[in-house]
Amino acid sequence: MPGNYQYIRFFEELTIDDVPLVGGKNASLGEMYRELVPQGVPVPNGFAITAEAYRYVLEKADAWPRLHEALDDLDPENVTDLAQRGERAREIIYQAGLPEDLRAEIIDAHRKLKQDYAGDLSLAVRSSATAEDLPTASFAGQQDTYLNVHSDQELLDSCQRCFASLFTDRAIHYRVDQGFDHFKVALSIGVQMMVRSDLASSGVMFTLDTETGFPDVVFITGAYGLGENVVQGAVDPDEFYVHKPTYLKGHRSVLRRALGAKKIKMVYATGSTRAATRNVPTPTEDRARYCIRDDEVLQLADYAIKIEQHYSRKAATSRPMDIEWAKDGIDGQLYIVQARPETVASQRQGNLLEEYHLTGEGEVLASGRAVGTRIAQGAARVVTDVAELVNFKAGEVLVSDTTTPDWEPVMKKAAAIVTNRGGRTCHAAIIARELGIPAIVGCADATVQINSGVPVTVSCAEGDTGKIYKGIIDFEINHTDLSDLATPKTEIMINLGNPELAFSTSFLPNAGVGLARMEFIINEYIKVHPMALLHSERVEDQEVRAQISTLLRGYKAPQDYFVQRLSEGVGTIAAAFYPKPVVVRMSDFKSNEYASLIGGRWFEPREENPMLGFRGAARYSHPSYEEGFALECAAMKRVREDMGLDNVILMIPFVRRVDEAQRVLDKMAEFGLKRGEHGLKVYAMCEIPNNVIQALRFAELFDGFSIGSNDLTQLTLGVDRDSELVAFDYDERDEGVKTMIRMAVEACKRSGIHSGLCGQAPSDYPEMAEFLVDIGIDSISLIPDSVLKTTQRVLDIERRIEAAEKDLKELG
């Protein structure tokens, strides 16, 4: 296909080394077309109009002096001046036209491209600046794109407009911010076969988690129609995660997903309108389902991994990527239409850990998808029209329906950004990450719920859901340099129940997760009592049955809903710490807590003392809950075997008697989870005095004990810590409690199984941490907030013990 052109290069002629010639986007497209299409990564063919052509256009029209006159004394902070000068620069370039020889080359290259494709070929015409898609500055979205281009005349006009878009207001301001000289940056144009995603779906994916920088996932977003809506934040897209290490081992499973609203989709315009595209409402039935199937999610992940691996090899270093994809509604094929280096999370330097924590409470005005993990405060400024941007003051919180690249000069001054629409790969999210400020997108009604002038606190430090609080809420920032932190001999593990915090928490120094609470996931992500899912006919309230039906929409069976959501929640935690061990406790709701789930009151007894009642192991083989336990086991089997997260260790809570332990293990085996098969380890919670008294017998059935010091203290001392009348007697440091703990640890040593503790005591009391280290416990599991403090404390204790032992040895 290549011809003897002066200003045209087909993709097959280009490599990533051609950035000076054709800009970052086109050089990457050429690299992928040459190197990755043979590996099965589909990239639509096309050609680049070189940066030399841009310079030729300006030289032929003698436009350089006029451009200097328009831009040399620009004040980029003066929005009005920037707009006027940008408009003048664009006029100069557009009016320069295209020299006849360049026009002829473009038309001939278009003709050759059409020969490569059957039927009516439509084109995407995209800019590709020579200072674009670099590892340290993306320049993404700064210039214009033209879609659904057909005729030679439309193509030529789009090229003129693309050249002119090098001087959009946003591009001018971005170059000033990044320190690039306007007259040393040139523009190439990419002309590419248009993927008919207007008839299907499209989106953006990253080869890391965009909020935390967690590197072991592919993060995919998508919506119906052309991809501009996802990029610009006009829709709330679907989201998917795929875990790279287990994918590369042959496991094919979506790690986690979230259904987006997808209210509109961009399609080709028809009729006499001059616009090439338009937005239309997405049909209700399409909004209620994901825009791509699981097998397509996995196919995209495969492409993303291959692209990342290729560019990492080229760069001789890890190179996370930002990739645009599109599905063709005619041939059903998934295509890669762009790939650039990710420029924010991958650029974070050093081992400095920064943690934001709210220390106060307040009224939540709105919530949406959190971008980043920071907290910011300021007066809200609601902007409903671009004309209102002139009123924006530095340090305010920008609240809008959505943002576009033209808003960037104002966004740069914001303390935080809040939008009604958009997902975590939209324009507002990308810019917020580059600026290092928190953003909350996809809030739906933020511009209604928040009033201008009201002080607000924007928190992205509480997981995937970001919250805008009314007023100034106290918070703290902790900075820790991890580079000099040693690893203690006593393993420091983490207590964690919220999957949304898993990726960020994994950056703490740790030996894995010592307690992953299944109850949190059931309560937050499933919400329904498992028996109410299976036997909704026994739920006597019509409204409650309707609630259950609504939650099950889109699932083939109630079992699928429970198993998928529980496995994805647990799987996210397991993936975040893979391959370190993650100890997952099977459900440990008490009967009153189970009754509070949707539909639960029809399946739970009323007990005077639920703590000593129908909970833990007693439930699992009981006829009234056996089916629910089967669902829990099915979910854990999916996590370990289908997802490949075999670092999950299962733990049975509140095992009263040895024969009860055996019944539960037998039931687990019946449900496909046999201890020892596929490397499955099963621990027991050691929280009942009988667990200690008969520790050696229990140890024959389990691979480890996790000492639950909270319940063990209550049952040893006979104290209900929730009773104000006797709570003063609750003390985990009591000598009787410590004797119980010591006996349990010694039994584990004699039996050759793991010993750990997952209670609060070592976090609260230095002397308890010292006691646990002194008796030789294998691991201590802590809440995330106390990990660093207790790790340092354990290191000090171990040094003291080592020094004392050395002194004794010298004396002896």
C-alpha positions in Angstrom: 0.0 0.0 0.0 2.8 2.6 0.7 3.3 5.0 -2.2 6.0 7.5 -3.2 4.7 10.3 -1.0 6.5 13.3 0.4 4.0 14.1 3.2 2.2 10.7 3.8 3.2 7.6 5.7 1.0 4.6 6.0 0.9 2.9 9.4 2.9 0.0 8.2 5.8 2.3 7.5 5.9 3.8 11.0 7.4 2.9 14.3 7.4 4.4 17.8 10.7 6.1 16.9 8.9 8.3 14.4 7.4 10.7 17.0 9.2 13.8 15.5 7.8 12.9 12.0 4.2 11.9 12.8 3.6 12.7 16.5 3.0 10.3 19.4 -0.4 9.0 18.5 0.5 8.1 14.9 3.9 6.7 15.8 2.2 4.4 18.3 -0.5 3.3 15.8 2.3 2.5 13.3 4.2 0.6 15.9 1.1 -1.5 16.9 0.1 -2.0 13.3 3.6 -3.4 12.4 4.4 -5.3 15.6 1.1 -6.2 17.3 -1.3 -7.0 14.5 0.8 -10.1 13.8 0.3 -11.0 17.5 -3.5 -10.9 17.1 -4.1 -7.3 18.3 -6.5 -5.7 15.7 -5.6 -2.1 14.8 -7.5 -0.4 11.9 -5.3 0.6 9.1 -4.7 4.2 8.1 -2.1 6.7 7.2 -0.4 9.8 8.8 0.0 13.2 7.3 3.4 14.2 8.6 4.4 17.1 10.8 6.4 18.3 7.8 3.1 18.8 6.0 2.0 21.2 8.8 5.2 23.2 8.5 4.8 23.2 4.7 1.3 24.6 5.0 2.4 27.5 7.2 5.5 28.3 5.2 3.6 28.2 1.9 1.1 30.7 3.3 3.8 32.8 5.1 1.8 32.3 8.3 4.6 32.1 10.9 5.0 35.9 11.4 1.3 36.3 11.9 1.2 33.4 14.4 4.0 35.0 16.4 2.1 38.3 16.4 -1.0 36.5 17.7 0.8 34.6 20.5 4.2 36.1 21.5 2.9 38.3 24.4 0.0 36.0 25.5 -1.1 36.0 29.1 -2.4 32.4 29.6 -4.1 33.3 32.9 -6.3 35.9 31.2 -9.1 33.7 29.9 -10.6 36.3 27.6 -7.2 37.2 26.1 -6.4 33.5 25.6 -9.7 32.9 23.8 -9.2 35.8 21.4 -5.6 35.0 20.6 -6.4 31.3 20.2 -9.2 32.1 17.8 -6.9 34.3 15.7 -4.2 31.6 15.5 -6.8 29.0 14.4 -8.1 31.4 11.7 -4.6 32.0 10.4 -3.9 28.2 10.0 -7.3 27.3 8.6 -7.3 30.1 6.0 -3.8 29.0 4.9 -5.5 26.2 3.1 -3.7 23.1 1.8 -1.2 23.4 -1.1 -2.3 21.5 -4.2 0.4 18.9 -4.1 -0.5 18.0 -0.5 -4.1 17.8 -1.4 -3.3 15.4 -4.2 -1.3 13.2 -1.9 -4.1 13.0 0.7 -6.7 12.2 -1.9 -4.5 9.4 -3.4 -3.8 7.9 0.0 -7.5 8.0 0.7 -8.1 6.1 -2.5 -5.5 3.4 -1.6 -7.0 3.0 1.9 -10.5 2.4 0.4 -9.1 -0.4 -1.6 -8.2 -2.2 1.6 -11.8 -2.2 2.9 -14.9 -3.4 1.2 -18.1 -1.3 1.3 -18.5 2.4 2.3 -15.4 3.4 4.2 -15.8 6.1 6.8 -12.8 7.7 8.4 -11.7 9.0 11.8 -9.4 12.1 11.4 -7.3 12.7 14.5 -4.5 15.0 15.5 -1.1 13.7 16.6 1.2 16.4 18.0 4.9 15.9 18.1 4.8 16.7 21.9 1.9 14.2 22.5 1.6 10.9 24.2 4.9 11.2 25.9 5.6 9.2 29.1 5.6 12.4 31.2 2.9 14.5 29.5 -0.1 13.1 27.6 -1.5 16.2 25.8 -4.6 13.9 25.3 -7.7 15.7 24.1 -5.9 19.0 23.4 -6.6 18.9 19.7 -9.7 18.1 17.7 -11.0 14.9 16.2 -13.4 14.5 13.3 -15.5 11.3 12.9 -17.6 9.8 10.1 -15.7 11.5 7.4 -16.5 10.1 3.9 -15.7 12.2 0.8 -12.4 13.7 -0.3 -13.7 17.2 0.4 -14.8 16.3 3.9 -11.4 14.7 4.5 -9.5 17.8 3.2 -11.6 20.2 5.3 -11.1 18.0 8.4 -7.4 18.1 7.9 -7.4 21.9 7.7 -9.4 22.0 10.9 -7.1 19.5 12.6 -4.0 21.6 11.8 -5.8 24.7 13.2 -6.7 22.8 16.4 -3.0 22.8 17.4 -4.0 26.2 18.8 -7.2 25.4 20.7 -7.3 27.4 23.9 -6.8 24.3 26.0 -3.8 23.2 23.9 -2.2 26.6 24.2 -2.6 26.7 28.0 -1.4 23.1 28.4 1.8 23.7 26.4 2.5 26.8 28.6 1.9 24.6 31.8 4.2 21.9 30.5 6.9 24.2 29.3 6.6 23.5 25.5 7.4 26.1 22.9 4.3 26.7 20.6 6.5 27.0 17.6 8.6 23.9 18.2 5.5 21.7 18.4 4.1 20.5 15.1 1.0 18.6 14.2 0.6 15.4 12.3 -2.8 14.0 11.3 -3.9 10.4 11.6 -6.5 9.2 9.0 -7.8 5.8 10.1 -10.6 3.4 9.1 -13.6 4.3 11.3 -14.7 1.5 13.6 -18.5 1.4 13.6 -18.8 1.6 17.3 -21.9 3.8 16.8 -23.6 0.4 16.3 -21.9 -1.2 19.3 -19.7 0.1 22.1 -16.4 1.6 22.9 -14.2 2.9 25.7 -10.9 3.3 27.4 -8.7 0.9 29.4 -5.5 1.3 31.5 -3.0 -1.4 32.4 -3.1 -0.3 36.1 -5.7 1.0 38.6 -5.9 4.7 37.8 -6.7 5.8 41.4 -4.0 3.9 43.3 -1.4 3.0 40.7 -1.9 -0.7 41.6 -0.1 -2.4 38.7 -1.6 -5.9 38.6 -4.9 -5.1 36.9 -6.3 -4.0 33.6 -9.0 -1.4 34.2 -11.6 -1.2 31.4 -14.4 1.3 30.9 -17.0 1.2 28.2 -20.4 2.5 27.0 -22.6 2.2 24.0 -21.8 4.2 20.8 -18.8 6.2 19.8 -16.0 6.7 22.4 -16.0 10.4 22.7 -18.7 10.3 25.4 -16.5 8.1 27.6 -13.4 10.2 27.0 -15.2 13.5 27.6 -17.2 12.3 30.6 -20.7 12.7 29.0 -21.7 9.2 30.3 -21.2 7.1 33.4 -19.6 4.0 31.8 -19.5 0.4 32.8 -16.3 -0.6 34.6 -14.4 -3.9 34.7 -11.2 -5.2 36.2 -9.1 -8.2 35.1 -6.2 -9.5 37.3 -3.1 -9.7 35.1 -1.0 -12.3 37.1 -3.8 -14.9 37.2 -4.8 -14.2 33.6 -1.3 -14.9 32.5 -1.5 -18.2 34.3 -4.4 -19.2 32.2 -7.4 -18.2 34.3 -10.2 -16.4 32.5 -12.4 -14.5 34.8 -13.5 -10.9 35.3 -12.2 -9.8 38.7 -14.8 -7.1 39.4 -17.4 -5.0 37.6 -19.7 -2.0 38.1 -22.8 -1.2 35.9 -22.8 2.4 34.6 -25.9 4.5 33.9 -24.9 5.0 30.1 -27.9 7.4 29.6 -26.9 8.5 26.2 -24.8 7.2 23.3 -23.1 9.0 20.4 -24.1 7.8 16.9 -23.6 9.1 13.3 -25.9 12.0 12.4 -28.3 11.5 9.5 -30.2 14.0 7.4 -29.2 17.5 6.5 -27.4 18.4 9.8 -23.8 19.5 9.3 -22.6 17.7 12.4 -21.1 14.2 11.8 -22.3 12.8 15.1 -25.1 13.3 17.7 -26.2 12.0 21.1 -29.4 10.0 21.5 -30.9 8.3 24.6 -29.8 4.8 25.3 -32.7 2.3 25.4 -33.7 1.3 28.9 -33.0 -2.4 28.4 -29.5 -1.6 27.1 -28.7 0.6 30.1 -29.6 -2.3 32.5 -27.0 -4.6 31.0 -23.2 -4.3 30.4 -22.1 -2.9 27.1 -19.8 -5.8 26.4 -19.8 -9.5 27.4 -17.3 -11.2 29.8 -15.5 -12.9 26.9 -15.0 -9.5 25.3 -13.8 -8.0 28.5 -11.2 -10.8 28.7 -10.3 -10.3 25.0 -9.6 -6.6 25.7 -7.5 -7.5 28.7 -5.5 -9.8 26.4 -4.9 -6.9 24.0 -4.0 -4.5 26.8 -1.4 -7.0 28.3 0.2 -7.6 25.0 0.4 -3.8 24.3 1.9 -3.1 27.7 4.4 -6.0 27.4 5.5 -4.7 24.0 6.1 -1.1 25.0 7.8 -2.2 28.3 10.2 -4.3 26.2 10.9 -1.3 23.9 11.5 1.0 26.8 13.4 -1.6 28.9 11.2 -0.6 31.9 7.6 -1.1 33.0 5.4 1.0 30.8 1.7 1.2 31.9 -0.6 2.1 29.0 -3.7 4.2 28.4 -5.6 2.5 25.5 -8.8 3.4 23.5 -10.9 0.5 22.1 -13.9 0.2 19.9 -16.2 -2.6 18.9 -17.5 -2.7 15.4 -21.3 -3.3 15.2 -21.0 -4.7 11.7 -18.2 -7.3 12.0 -18.5 -7.7 15.8 -14.7 -7.3 16.1 -13.0 -5.4 19.0 -10.3 -3.0 17.7 -7.6 -0.9 19.4 -7.7 2.6 18.0 -5.1 4.4 20.2 -2.5 3.6 22.8 -0.3 6.0 24.8 1.8 5.8 27.9 -0.1 6.4 31.2 1.3 9.6 32.6 0.1 10.0 36.2 0.1 7.0 38.5 3.2 5.5 36.7 5.2 8.7 37.3 4.9 8.5 41.1 8.4 8.4 42.6 10.0 6.8 45.7 8.6 4.9 48.6 6.8 7.8 50.3 3.3 6.6 51.4 0.7 9.4 51.7 -2.5 8.6 53.6 -5.5 10.8 54.0 -8.0 10.2 56.8 -11.2 12.0 57.8 -11.2 12.6 61.5 -14.6 14.3 61.7 -18.1 13.6 60.4 -20.7 15.6 58.5 -23.7 15.7 56.2 -23.2 14.1 52.8 -24.5 16.4 50.0 -23.6 14.1 47.1 -21.5 11.1 46.1 -20.0 9.5 43.0 -16.9 7.8 41.7 -13.8 8.8 43.6 -10.8 9.9 41.6 -7.6 9.7 43.6 -7.3 9.1 47.3 -7.0 12.6 48.6 -9.3 15.1 50.5 -9.7 18.8 49.7 -11.8 21.7 51.0 -13.1 25.0 49.7 -16.2 27.0 48.8 -18.3 25.3 46.1 -18.7 27.1 42.8 -21.5 25.6 40.7 -20.9 26.3 37.0 -23.7 25.5 34.6 -22.5 27.4 31.6 -19.0 28.1 30.1 -19.7 31.8 30.4 -19.7 31.5 34.2 -16.1 30.3 34.3 -14.9 33.9 34.5 -16.3 34.1 38.0 -14.3 31.1 39.3 -11.8 31.9 42.0 -8.6 30.0 42.9 -9.1 27.4 45.7 -12.8 26.9 45.0 -14.4 23.5 44.4 -15.6 23.3 40.8 -19.1 21.7 40.6 -20.5 21.1 37.1 -22.5 18.8 34.9 -19.3 17.8 33.1 -16.1 19.4 31.8 -14.4 19.7 28.5 -10.7 20.4 27.6 -11.6 24.1 27.2 -12.2 24.3 30.9 -8.6 23.4 31.8 -7.3 26.9 32.6 -10.0 27.1 35.3 -9.6 23.5 36.5 -6.0 24.2 37.2 -7.1 26.6 39.9 -9.6 24.3 41.6 -9.2 22.7 45.0 -11.3 19.8 43.7 -13.7 18.9 40.9 -17.2 17.5 41.1 -19.3 16.5 38.1 -22.8 15.0 37.5 -21.6 12.8 34.7 -18.5 10.8 33.7 -16.5 7.8 34.8 -13.0 7.4 36.1 -11.5 7.6 32.6 -13.3 10.8 31.6 -11.7 14.2 30.9 -12.4 15.6 34.4 -10.8 12.5 36.0 -7.7 12.6 33.8 -7.1 16.3 34.4 -7.7 16.0 38.2 -5.0 13.2 38.4 -2.6 15.3 36.4 -3.2 18.2 38.7 -3.0 16.0 41.8 -6.4 17.1 43.2 -9.4 14.9 44.2 -12.4 14.6 41.9 -15.7 12.9 42.2 -17.5 12.1 38.9 -20.8 10.6 38.0 -22.6 12.2 41.0 -25.9 12.6 39.0 -27.3 15.5 40.9 -24.3 17.4 42.4 -25.2 20.7 40.7 -28.6 20.5 42.4 -27.6 19.3 45.8 -24.6 21.7 46.2 -25.0 25.5 46.3 -22.4 28.0 45.3 -20.6 29.6 48.2 -21.2 26.7 50.6 -18.0 25.4 52.2 -17.5 21.7 51.4 -15.1 18.8 52.0 -14.4 16.6 49.1 -13.3 13.1 50.2 -11.8 10.5 47.9 -10.2 8.7 50.8 -13.0 6.2 51.7 -12.8 3.8 48.8 -14.4 3.8 45.3 -17.2 6.0 46.4 -16.3 9.7 46.8 -18.3 11.9 49.1 -19.0 15.7 49.2 -19.6 16.7 52.8 -21.3 20.0 53.9 -18.8 22.2 55.8 -15.2 21.9 56.6 -14.6 18.4 58.1 -11.3 17.8 60.0 -8.9 15.4 58.3 -5.3 14.4 58.7 -2.5 13.5 56.2 0.2 10.9 57.2 3.4 10.6 55.3 5.7 7.6 55.7 8.9 6.8 54.0 8.9 3.0 53.5 12.4 2.8 52.0 14.1 2.3 55.4 11.4 0.2 57.1 12.6 -3.3 57.9 10.5 -6.4 57.8 9.9 -7.9 61.3 10.2 -11.6 61.9 6.6 -11.6 63.3 4.4 -11.3 60.3 2.3 -8.1 60.2 -0.9 -8.8 58.4 -4.0 -6.6 57.8 -7.7 -6.8 58.7 -9.8 -5.8 55.8 -13.4 -6.1 54.7 -13.9 -3.4 52.1 -12.8 -4.4 48.6 -12.8 -0.7 47.6 -9.8 -0.1 49.9 -7.9 -3.2 48.9 -5.7 -1.8 46.1 -4.6 1.3 48.1 -4.1 -0.8 51.3 -1.9 -3.2 49.5 0.9 -0.6 49.4 1.3 -0.8 53.2 4.1 -3.1 54.4 2.4 -6.4 55.1 2.6 -10.2 54.9 -1.0 -10.5 53.5 -4.5 -10.3 55.0 -5.0 -12.0 58.3 -8.8 -11.4 58.4 -11.0 -10.6 55.4 -14.5 -10.2 56.7 -17.1 -11.7 54.4 -19.9 -10.0 56.3 -19.0 -6.5 55.0 -19.2 -7.7 51.4 -22.6 -9.5 52.0 -23.9 -6.4 53.7 -22.7 -3.8 51.2 -22.7 -5.6 47.9 -25.4 -8.3 48.2 -27.7 -6.8 50.8 -30.1 -9.7 50.8 -30.3 -12.7 53.2 -29.0 -15.7 51.1 -32.1 -17.8 52.1 -34.4 -14.9 51.0 -32.7 -15.0 47.6 -33.3 -18.8 47.3 -36.8 -18.8 48.8 -38.4 -15.4 48.1 -41.8 -17.1 48.3 -41.4 -17.2 52.1 -40.9 -13.4 52.2 -44.4 -12.2 53.2 -43.9 -8.5 52.4 -44.6 -7.5 48.7 -42.3 -4.5 48.9 -39.4 -6.6 50.2 -39.9 -9.1 47.4 -39.9 -6.3 44.9 -36.6 -5.0 46.3 -35.1 -8.5 45.8 -36.4 -8.7 42.3 -34.9 -5.4 41.4 -31.5 -6.5 42.7 -31.6 -9.7 40.7 -32.4 -7.9 37.4 -29.9 -9.0 34.8 -29.0 -12.3 36.5 -30.1 -15.6 35.3 -30.7 -17.0 38.8 -30.5 -15.8 42.4 -27.5 -18.1 43.0 -25.6 -16.3 40.2 -26.2 -12.9 41.9 -24.9 -14.1 45.3 -21.9 -16.1 43.9 -20.8 -13.4 41.4 -21.0 -10.5 43.8 -19.4 -12.3 46.8 -16.6 -13.8 44.7 -15.8 -10.5 43.1 -15.6 -8.7 46.4 -13.4 -11.4 48.0 -11.5 -11.8 44.7 -10.6 -8.1 44.7 -9.1 -8.3 48.2 -7.2 -11.5 47.2 -5.9 -10.0 44.0 -4.7 -6.9 45.7 -2.4 -8.9 47.9 -1.6 -11.8 45.5 0.4 -14.1 46.0 0.5 -13.3 49.7 -2.0 -15.2 51.9 -5.5 -13.8 52.3 -7.4 -15.4 55.2 -11.2 -15.1 54.4 -13.5 -15.7 57.3 -16.8 -17.4 56.3 -19.9 -15.4 57.3 -20.0 -14.6 61.0 -23.2 -12.6 61.3 -25.2 -13.1 64.5 -28.9 -13.9 64.0 -30.0 -10.3 64.7 -27.5 -9.1 62.1 -28.7 -11.6 59.5 -32.2 -10.6 60.3 -31.4 -7.0 59.3 -30.5 -8.0 55.7 -33.3 -7.7 53.1 -35.7 -10.5 53.7 -33.8 -11.7 56.7 -36.4 -11.5 59.3 -38.4 -14.4 57.8 -35.4 -16.8 58.2 -33.8 -15.9 61.5 -34.7 -16.8 65.1 -35.3 -14.2 67.8 -32.5 -14.7 70.4 -32.0 -13.1 73.7 -28.2 -13.4 73.4 -27.2 -13.6 69.8 -23.5 -13.6 70.6 -23.9 -17.1 72.1 -26.6 -18.2 69.7 -27.0 -19.3 66.1 -23.7 -18.1 64.6 -20.5 -19.3 62.9 -19.9 -23.0 62.5 -23.3 -24.0 64.1 -25.1 -22.5 61.1 -23.2 -24.0 58.3 -24.5 -27.6 58.4 -27.8 -26.7 60.0 -30.9 -27.3 57.7 -32.1 -23.7 58.1 -28.9 -22.3 56.6 -27.1 -25.1 54.8 -28.2 -23.8 51.3 -26.8 -20.4 52.2 -23.5 -21.9 53.2 -23.5 -23.8 49.9 -23.6 -20.4 48.1 -20.7 -19.1 50.2 -18.7 -22.2 49.3 -19.6 -21.8 45.6 -18.3 -18.3 45.7 -15.1 -19.2 47.4 -14.6 -22.1 45.0 -15.0 -19.6 42.1 -12.4 -17.3 43.7 -9.8 -20.0 44.2 -10.3 -22.2 41.1 -12.0 -20.1 38.3 -10.3 -16.8 39.2 -7.1 -18.6 40.1 -6.7 -16.7 43.4 -5.3 -19.7 45.3 -3.8 -17.5 47.9 -7.2 -17.5 49.7 -7.2 -19.4 53.0 -10.7 -20.1 54.4 -11.5 -19.6 58.1 -14.3 -21.0 60.2 -15.6 -18.8 63.0 -17.0 -19.7 66.4 -16.3 -23.5 66.3 -17.6 -24.7 69.6 -16.8 -28.4 69.5 -14.4 -30.8 67.7 -17.2 -32.8 66.2 -18.9 -29.6 64.9 -15.6 -28.7 63.2 -15.6 -32.1 61.5 -19.2 -31.6 60.3 -18.3 -28.3 58.8 -15.2 -29.6 57.0 -17.3 -32.5 55.6 -20.0 -30.1 54.4 -17.3 -27.9 52.8 -15.9 -31.0 51.0 -19.4 -31.9 49.8 -19.7 -28.3 48.3 -16.4 -28.6 46.5 -13.9 -27.2 49.1 -12.0 -30.1 50.4 -9.1 -29.2 52.7 -5.8 -30.1 51.0 -7.2 -30.3 47.5 -5.8 -27.6 45.1 -3.7 -26.5 48.0 -6.7 -25.3 50.1 -5.9 -24.5 53.7 -8.6 -24.0 56.3 -8.1 -22.1 59.6 -10.3 -21.9 62.7 -11.0 -18.9 64.7 -9.7 -19.5 68.2 -12.1 -17.4 70.3 -13.9 -19.9 72.6 -12.1 -21.3 75.8 -12.9 -24.8 74.5 -10.7 -24.0 71.4 -7.8 -23.5 73.8 -8.6 -26.3 76.2 -8.8 -28.8 73.3 -6.4 -27.0 71.0 -4.4 -30.1 70.1 -7.5 -31.9 69.0 -8.8 -28.9 67.0 -5.3 -28.6 65.5 -5.6 -32.0 63.9 -8.4 -30.7 61.7 -7.1 -27.2 60.8 -4.0 -25.6 59.2 -3.9 -22.7 61.6 -5.6 -20.7 64.4 -6.5 -17.1 64.2 -7.0 -15.9 67.8 -10.0 -13.6 68.0 -9.1 -11.8 71.1 -12.3 -9.8 71.3 -14.6 -12.8 71.8 -12.0 -14.8 73.7 -11.8 -12.0 76.2 -15.5 -11.8 76.6 -15.9 -15.5 77.1 -12.9 -15.9 79.4 -14.0 -13.1 81.6 -17.7 -13.6 81.2 -18.1 -9.9 80.2 -20.3 -8.4 77.5 -18.2 -5.5 76.3 -21.3 -3.8 74.8 -23.0 -3.6 78.2 -22.3 -0.2 79.8 -22.8 -1.7 83.2 -19.9 -4.2 83.1 -17.8 -3.1 80.1 -15.2 -1.7 82.5 -14.3 -5.3 83.3 -13.4 -6.0 79.6 -9.6 -6.0 79.3 -7.6 -8.1 76.8 -4.5 -7.6 79.0 -6.0 -9.6 81.8 -3.6 -12.4 82.9 -6.3 -15.0 82.3 -6.8 -13.9 78.7 -3.1 -13.8 78.1 -2.7 -17.3 79.5 -5.4 -18.5 77.1 -3.5 -16.8 74.2 -0.2 -18.3 75.3 -1.7 -21.8 75.5 -3.2 -21.5 72.0 0.1 -20.3 70.5 2.1 -23.1 72.2 -0.5 -25.7 70.9 0.0 -24.4 67.4 3.8 -24.8 67.7 3.5 -28.3 69.0 1.1 -29.2 66.2 3.1 -27.4 63.5 0.3 -25.1 62.4 0.1 -21.4 61.9 -0.7 -19.1 64.9 -2.1 -15.6 64.4 -4.1 -12.9 66.3 -6.6 -10.6 64.6 -7.9 -8.6 67.5 -7.5 -4.9 68.3 -5.3 -5.4 71.4 -1.8 -5.1 69.9 -2.9 -1.9 68.0 -4.1 -0.3 71.2 -1.6 -1.5 73.8 2.2 -1.7 73.3 2.5 -4.2 76.1 0.2 -6.6 74.2 2.3 -6.4 71.1 5.4 -7.1 73.2 3.6 -10.1 74.8 2.7 -11.6 71.5 6.1 -11.2 70.0 7.6 -12.6 73.2 5.5 -15.8 73.1 6.5 -16.3 69.5 3.2 -15.9 67.7 3.6 -16.2 63.9 1.5 -13.3 62.8 -0.4 -10.3 64.1 -3.3 -8.9 61.9 -4.1 -5.2 62.3 -6.5 -2.6 61.0 -4.8 -0.6 58.2 -4.5 2.6 60.4 -2.3 0.9 62.9 0.0 -1.1 60.6 2.9 1.3 60.3 2.8 2.2 64.0 2.6 -1.4 65.2 5.2 -2.6 62.7 7.7 -0.1 64.1 6.8 -1.2 67.6 7.3 -4.9 66.8 10.6 -4.1 65.2 11.7 -2.3 68.4 10.5 -5.2 70.5 12.3 -7.8 68.3 15.5 -5.8 68.6 15.2 -5.7 72.4 14.5 -9.4 72.6 17.4 -10.2 70.3 19.8 -7.9 72.3 18.6 -9.5 75.6 19.2 -13.0 74.2 22.6 -12.0 73.0 23.5 -10.7 76.4 22.3 -13.9 78.1 24.4 -16.0 75.6 27.5 -13.9 76.4 26.9 -14.3 80.1 26.3 -18.1 79.8 
